[in-house]
Amino acid sequence: MAFTKLPITDRSAPAGARGETEPTLDIWGVFRALRDTRAAYGLKSGHIQTLQALISFLRPGQGETVFASNFEICRRIGGIDERTLRRHINRLVELGFINRHDSPNRKRYRVRSSSGDCLSFGLSLAPLMSRSEELQTAAEALEDTRRNQLFLRKQLLAILAEIHALAPNMTLITDAHKALRRKLVESEYLALIAEATTTLNEMSTAVDAPVPVNLSANDGQIVRHQSKSHKEEKDLDDRELDGKPSLSLLTATCTEATTFASDPLQSWGDVARHAEKLAPMMGIQPMTFDAASRKVGKEVAATALFISLQLGAHIRNFAAYFHSITLGRRSSSFNPAQLLQRLSQTQMRLA
């Protein structure tokens, strides 16, 4: 915001002052700064309109005092009530933007002597001009805040768009958009961005680490080098490791899911129907499960859901994890047969 200068020949002193020519700041530039920051000073649009009308009566080189009557000022504003005008002027006087220099008969005028001395009685806008630096600084700070808030808003919307692409029905998206209907401060934007970023990271990062095995530290027990006398059952061949896992291995390993079944799961159709019932209980929307079934197949989608429930202690958000391994970034690298085999081996070591 750049302010230009224009000459003013009158200092608008209340009494005894001699007119001098002194450059001053562009009063319209100062007015625009106050207009933009009016909320910080408790001013409303009516106060700003009154101040704009007062400034419009000034002429370059004729001082900073308004001599127009209340009637003329009301006309220039648009025909407001005179009592409203007086309230606006009183408010501007209270805030130190206007000085009122009253004549004995309450008229507004200026008289000059032959030597150049002048007496000005009216509404002086000199206080407004004297606070130009303050208003300019406030306007610049307000603009910086506005730009920062706009940047944070766009950043939040970009993160929400990524989350929506992975999980369209997440509650976080709805809550964030409701919050954006209000005028938020920077701290509120930052809090929403932090929450959305954390959720996106959870959706993009799979938590499929096997359950850790607690090993004894006793030297007398050689548990770190375990050897099995029995041969592990190999019910997954190479073809299965690259595709659909064994049904028997799935039901034997994912006990967390099978315990909720009212009847034995004897076919992949039984598994798929049971997975559809479990999905809403885990926070997975039916439309998300259907989309995953269409993309990777019902068997793989059901297996991913069973595995997610079995790894419940290691997964913060079932919906985000399921979406990530079936529809999201990790869908191409997700191999349910291999993961199920690792879970089975882990359970056998713990048994």
C-alpha positions in Angstrom: 0.0 0.0 0.0 1.7 3.2 -1.2 0.7 6.6 0.0 1.2 9.7 -2.1 1.7 13.3 -0.8 -0.3 16.5 -1.5 0.2 20.0 -0.1 -2.1 21.2 2.7 -2.0 24.9 3.4 -4.1 25.0 6.6 -3.2 23.2 9.9 -6.8 23.4 11.1 -5.8 24.7 14.5 -8.6 25.5 16.9 -7.3 29.0 17.6 -4.4 31.3 16.9 -2.6 29.1 14.5 -0.9 30.6 11.4 -1.5 28.7 8.1 1.6 27.0 6.8 2.2 24.8 3.8 3.2 21.3 4.9 3.2 18.1 2.8 1.1 15.3 4.2 0.1 11.7 3.3 -2.8 10.9 0.9 -5.8 10.9 3.1 -7.6 8.4 0.8 -4.8 5.9 1.3 -5.1 6.3 5.1 -8.9 5.8 4.7 -8.5 2.6 2.8 -6.1 1.2 5.5 -8.7 2.0 8.2 -11.5 0.6 6.0 -9.7 -2.7 5.7 -8.9 -2.9 9.4 -12.1 -1.5 10.8 -13.0 -4.7 12.7 -9.9 -4.4 14.8 -11.0 -0.9 16.0 -14.7 -1.9 16.5 -16.0 0.1 13.6 -18.9 -0.9 11.4 -19.6 -0.2 7.8 -21.8 2.8 8.7 -18.9 4.5 10.5 -16.7 4.0 7.5 -19.3 5.5 5.2 -19.6 8.5 7.4 -15.8 9.0 7.4 -15.7 8.6 3.6 -18.4 11.3 3.3 -16.4 13.6 5.6 -13.2 13.1 3.6 -15.1 13.9 0.3 -15.6 17.4 1.6 -11.9 18.2 1.8 -10.1 19.9 -1.1 -6.4 19.8 -1.7 -4.6 22.8 -0.2 -7.5 23.8 1.9 -6.7 22.0 5.2 -7.9 18.9 7.0 -11.1 20.4 8.6 -14.6 19.6 7.3 -17.0 22.6 7.5 -20.1 21.0 6.0 -23.3 21.0 8.0 -24.8 17.8 9.4 -27.6 18.2 6.8 -25.1 18.2 3.9 -23.1 15.3 5.3 -26.3 13.2 5.7 -27.2 14.0 2.1 -23.8 12.9 0.9 -24.0 9.6 2.8 -27.3 8.8 1.3 -29.9 10.4 3.5 -29.2 8.8 6.9 -30.8 10.1 10.0 -29.0 13.0 11.7 -29.0 11.2 15.1 -27.2 8.3 13.4 -24.6 10.7 12.0 -24.0 12.2 15.4 -23.5 8.7 16.8 -21.0 7.8 14.1 -19.1 11.1 14.6 -19.0 10.5 18.4 -17.6 7.0 17.9 -14.9 8.3 15.6 -14.0 11.0 18.1 -13.8 8.4 20.9 -11.4 6.3 18.9 -9.2 9.3 18.1 -9.7 9.5 14.4 -11.5 12.9 14.5 -11.3 16.1 16.6 -14.3 18.3 17.0 -13.5 22.1 17.2 -16.8 23.8 18.0 -17.5 27.5 17.6 -19.5 29.5 20.1 -22.6 29.2 18.0 -21.9 25.5 17.0 -21.4 26.6 13.4 -18.6 25.3 11.2 -16.5 27.9 9.5 -13.0 29.4 9.0 -11.9 33.0 9.4 -8.6 34.5 8.5 -6.8 37.7 9.5 -5.0 40.0 7.2 -1.7 38.7 8.6 -2.6 35.1 7.7 -3.7 33.8 11.1 -6.8 31.6 10.9 -9.5 30.1 13.1 -11.0 26.8 12.0 -14.2 25.5 13.6 -15.4 22.1 12.4 -14.5 18.4 12.2 -10.7 18.0 12.0 -9.3 14.9 10.3 -5.7 15.6 11.4 -5.7 12.8 14.0 -6.6 10.3 11.3 -3.6 11.5 9.2 -1.3 11.4 12.2 -2.0 7.7 12.7 -1.2 6.7 9.1 1.8 4.5 10.0 -0.3 2.6 12.6 -3.1 2.0 10.1 -0.7 1.0 7.4 1.0 -1.5 9.6 -2.3 -2.9 10.7 -3.5 -3.2 7.1 -0.3 -5.1 6.1 -0.6 -7.5 9.0 -4.2 -8.2 8.1 -3.3 -8.9 4.5 -0.5 -11.2 5.6 -3.0 -13.1 7.9 -5.5 -13.3 5.0 -2.9 -14.7 2.6 -1.7 -17.3 5.2 -5.2 -18.4 6.0 -5.9 -18.8 2.3 -2.7 -20.9 1.8 -3.6 -23.1 4.8 -7.2 -23.5 3.5 -5.9 -24.7 0.1 -3.4 -27.0 1.8 -6.1 -28.6 3.9 -8.4 -29.0 0.9 -5.6 -30.7 -1.0 -5.0 -33.2 1.8 -8.8 -33.9 2.1 -8.9 -34.5 -1.6 -6.2 -37.2 -1.3 -8.1 -38.8 1.6 -11.3 -38.7 -0.4 -9.7 -40.6 -3.2 -8.7 -43.3 -0.8 -11.8 -43.4 1.5 -14.7 -41.2 0.2 -16.9 -41.8 3.3 -14.5 -41.0 6.1 -16.0 -38.9 8.9 -13.0 -36.7 9.0 -13.8 -35.3 5.5 -17.3 -34.3 6.5 -16.2 -32.7 9.8 -13.5 -30.8 8.1 -15.8 -29.3 5.5 -18.3 -28.3 8.2 -15.5 -26.5 10.0 -14.5 -24.7 6.8 -18.0 -23.1 6.6 -16.8 -20.9 9.5 -14.1 -18.2 9.4 -11.2 -20.1 11.0 -8.0 -18.7 12.5 -4.5 -20.0 11.7 -4.3 -22.3 14.7 -7.6 -24.0 13.8 -6.3 -24.5 10.2 -3.1 -26.0 11.5 -4.9 -28.4 13.9 -7.1 -29.6 11.0 -4.1 -30.0 8.7 -2.2 -32.0 11.4 -5.2 -34.3 11.9 -5.7 -34.8 8.2 -2.0 -35.5 7.6 -1.9 -38.1 10.3 -4.9 -39.8 8.8 -3.5 -39.7 5.3 -0.2 -41.2 6.6 -2.0 -44.0 8.3 -3.9 -44.7 5.1 -0.7 -44.7 3.0 1.3 -46.8 5.4 0.4 -50.5 6.0 0.8 -51.8 9.4 1.3 -55.5 8.7 4.1 -56.4 11.0 3.7 -59.9 12.6 3.0 -60.3 16.2 6.4 -60.1 18.1 7.6 -63.2 19.9 8.8 -62.7 23.5 12.1 -64.7 23.9 13.4 -65.6 27.3 16.8 -64.2 28.4 17.7 -67.3 30.5 20.9 -68.9 29.3 19.6 -72.3 30.4 16.8 -72.2 27.9 17.9 -72.3 24.2 14.8 -70.7 22.8 16.4 -68.4 20.4 17.4 -71.3 18.2 14.2 -73.3 18.0 14.0 -76.5 15.9 10.8 -78.3 15.2 10.6 -82.0 15.3 7.4 -82.0 13.2 7.1 -80.9 9.7 4.9 -77.8 9.1 2.0 -78.4 6.8 2.5 -76.8 3.4 -0.9 -76.1 2.0 0.3 -73.2 -0.2 2.0 -73.9 -3.4 3.8 -71.3 -5.5 0.7 -70.6 -7.5 -1.2 -69.8 -4.3 1.5 -67.5 -3.0 0.8 -65.2 -5.9 -3.0 -65.3 -5.7 -5.9 -66.6 -3.7 -4.8 -68.3 -0.5 -6.0 -71.6 0.8 -9.4 -71.6 2.3 -8.5 -73.9 5.1 -5.4 -71.8 6.0 -7.5 -68.7 6.0 -10.1 -70.0 8.4 -7.5 -71.7 10.7 -5.3 -68.5 10.9 -7.9 -65.7 11.0 -9.7 -66.9 14.2 -10.8 -63.4 15.1 -13.1 -63.3 12.1 -14.3 -66.9 12.2 -15.4 -66.6 15.8 -18.1 -64.1 14.6 -19.5 -66.7 12.1 -22.8 -68.3 13.1 -22.1 -71.3 10.7 -18.9 -72.9 9.6 -17.2 -71.2 6.6 -17.0 -74.1 4.1 -16.7 -72.2 0.9 -15.4 -68.9 -0.5 -19.0 -67.8 -0.9 -19.5 -68.3 2.8 -16.3 -66.3 3.5 -17.3 -63.4 1.2 -20.8 -63.1 2.7 -19.3 -63.2 6.2 -16.8 -60.5 5.2 -19.6 -58.3 4.0 -21.3 -58.6 7.4 -18.0 -57.8 9.2 -17.1 -54.8 7.1 -19.6 -52.3 8.7 -18.6 -53.5 12.2 -15.0 -52.6 11.4 -15.9 -49.1 10.0 -15.5 -50.2 6.4 -18.3 -48.8 4.2 -20.2 -51.4 2.1 -19.5 -49.4 -1.1 -15.7 -49.5 -0.3 -15.9 -53.3 0.2 -17.8 -53.7 -3.0 -15.3 -51.6 -4.9 -12.5 -53.7 -3.5 -14.3 -56.9 -4.5 -14.7 -55.6 -8.1 -11.0 -54.6 -8.3 -9.2 -57.5 -6.7 -11.9 -60.2 -6.5 -14.2 -61.2 -3.7 -11.8 -63.8 -2.3 -8.9 -61.5 -2.0 -11.1 -58.7 -0.6 -12.5 -61.0 2.0 -9.0 -62.3 2.8 -7.8 -58.7 3.3 -10.6 -58.0 5.7 -10.0 -61.2 7.7 -6.3 -60.4 7.9 -7.0 -56.8 9.0 -9.2 -58.1 11.8 -6.6 -60.6 12.8 -4.0 -57.8 13.0 -6.3 -55.6 15.0 -3.8 -54.7 17.7 -1.4 -53.4 15.1 -3.9 -51.4 13.0 -5.2 -48.0 14.1 -7.8 -47.5 11.3 -9.4 -50.6 9.7 -11.0 -48.7 7.0 -7.8 -46.9 6.0 -5.7 -50.0 6.1 -8.3 -52.1 4.1 -8.5 -49.3 1.5 -4.8 -49.0 1.2 -4.1 -52.7 0.5 -7.1 -53.2 -1.8 -7.7 -49.9 -3.6 -4.9 -47.6 -2.5 -1.2 -47.3 -3.1 -0.2 -50.7 -1.7 -2.8 -52.7 -3.6 -0.3 -53.6 -6.3 2.2 -55.1 -3.8 -0.3 -56.7 -1.4 -0.1 -60.5 -1.5 -2.7 -62.0 0.8 -1.3 -65.6 0.5 2.2 -64.6 1.6 0.9 -62.4 4.4 -1.5 -65.2 5.6 1.4 -67.7 5.5 3.6 -65.4 7.7 0.7 -65.0 10.2 0.3 -68.8 10.3 4.0 -69.3 11.0 4.0 -66.7 13.7 1.0 -68.3 15.4 2.8 -71.7 15.3 5.8 -70.3 17.0 3.7 -68.8 19.7 1.7 -72.0 20.2 
